[in-house]
Amino acid sequence: MFLKTGTREDLFAVKAFTDKSDGPQKGACNLQETEPITPETALRFLVHFVGDLHQPLHIGGTDRGGNAVTVNWMNRWHTNLHSIWDDEMVDFERLSYQEFARFLDHASDAEVARWQSGDSTAWADECIAMRKELYVFPDGPKTISYGYVSAQRVRMREQLLKGGLRLAGLINGIFR
C-alpha cells in the first residue's frame, strides 16, 4: 500500500520488514521514530520479496531452506541445495538475464490470468507443495548433475516466469 498511497501509516508495514523488532526499544519500528524509506526502496523490497516468494526453498522447511543440505554440483564442488536454486540452475541456462527473460516470456493469456490470481499466501502454498520434489536426487545421494537439472528445469523456469508475471501484476495495480 505504501507505494500506492505514500502514507506514513502504510510505511509502517513496509519498514517493519527491515527492522529487527517492534516496540519502544531503540531501533524498533514505530511510526513516530522510524526514518521513512523512499518509494524507490519500497519498490526494491517488493521486487525482492516477490522473487524470494517464488524460490521454493525460501518457503518453509526445517533445513534452513536447503542451506543445511550439502550437495555435490556436477562433480565440481560442494555447495548447498539453496544455492543450487538461487544461482547454479539459473547460471546453468547460460543466458544473460535479458536473454533468459525473453526466453521465458511465453505465457498464454489464460496462464497469466491464472497465475496472477490469488495472493501471496496462495503463492507460498504452491512452493510448499513442490518442496518435497526438490529433495529427489536421481543422480545419486545429494548429487546434482544432469538428471536433477533435467527433472527440475521446467519447475525452475515456471517459478521464475510466475514470479515475474505476478510482480508485473502487482506493479500494474499500484501504478495504474
CORKARA-V57192 format. One line per field, one symbol per residue. ss: DSSP state (A for helix, B for strand, O for the rest). psi: psi as a letter, one per 40 degrees, with the letter a starting at -180 (. if undefined). A space follows every 50 residues. Layout:
BEGIN
ss=???
psi=???
END
This chain:
BEGIN
ss=OAAAAOOAAAAAAAAAOOOOOBOOOOOOBOOOOOOOOOAAAAAAAAAAAA AAAOOAAAOOOOOOOOOOOBBBBOOOBBBBAAAAAAAAAAAOOOOOAAAA AAAAOOOOAAAAAAAAOOOAAAAAAAAAAAAAAAAOOOOOOOBBOAAAAA AAAAAAAAAAAAAAAAAAAAAAAAAO
psi=dddddeiddddddddddeidiiaeiheihiddehhiiidddddddddddd dddehdeehaiefffedehhihhffdihaiddddddcddddddfiidddd ddddgfiidddddddeiaaddddddddddedddeehgeeihfhhaddddd dedddddddddddddddddddddde.
END
